[in-house]
Amino acid sequence: MLSSNNILKPSDGRPVTLPSQDMIIGLYHLTTKRVGSAGEGRVFSSVPEASWRSTSTSCT
């Protein structure tokens, strides 16, 4: 595995990068709940089903 893909240094286990302000804001944005957003409350049994539903024209 490339060392650029590691989160921790193999030699001593310390983090390779520390979270910057941009990373923290991005993680916050990705994990906030958006009330009333399209698809809210929908549950899929598998990734292929979710993919199929997202490309389906009759997605309600």
C-alpha positions in Angstrom: 0.0 0.0 0.0 1.2 3.5 -0.8 2.3 5.5 2.2 0.1 8.4 1.0 -3.0 6.2 1.6 -2.1 5.6 5.3 -3.7 7.5 8.1 -1.1 6.4 10.6 2.7 6.2 10.2 3.7 2.5 10.1 6.9 3.2 12.0 5.4 4.6 15.2 1.6 4.8 14.8 1.4 8.5 14.9 -1.1 10.3 12.6 0.3 11.3 9.1 -2.0 14.4 9.0 -3.9 16.3 11.5 -7.4 17.5 10.6 -7.4 21.0 9.3 -10.3 23.5 9.6 -11.4 22.6 6.0 -11.6 18.9 6.9 -13.6 19.6 10.1 -16.1 21.8 8.2 -16.5 19.2 5.5 -17.1 16.4 7.9 -19.7 18.5 9.7 -21.4 19.3 6.4 -21.4 15.6 5.4 -22.9 14.4 8.7 -25.6 17.0 9.4 -29.2 16.0 9.0 -31.1 18.0 6.4 -34.8 18.1 7.4 -37.1 17.7 4.4 -34.4 16.8 1.9 -35.1 14.6 -1.1 -35.0 10.9 -0.1 -35.3 11.5 3.6 -36.5 8.4 5.4 -35.8 6.0 2.6 -34.1 2.7 3.5 -32.4 0.3 1.0 -31.4 -3.3 1.6 -28.2 -3.1 -0.5 -25.9 -0.8 -2.4 -27.1 -2.2 -5.8 -30.7 -1.4 -4.9 -29.9 2.1 -3.9 -28.0 2.6 -7.1 -30.8 1.2 -9.1 -33.4 3.5 -7.3 -31.2 6.6 -7.9 -31.1 6.0 -11.6 -34.7 4.9 -11.9 -37.1 7.4 -13.5 -40.0 6.4 -11.2 -38.1 7.2 -8.0 -40.6 8.5 -5.5 
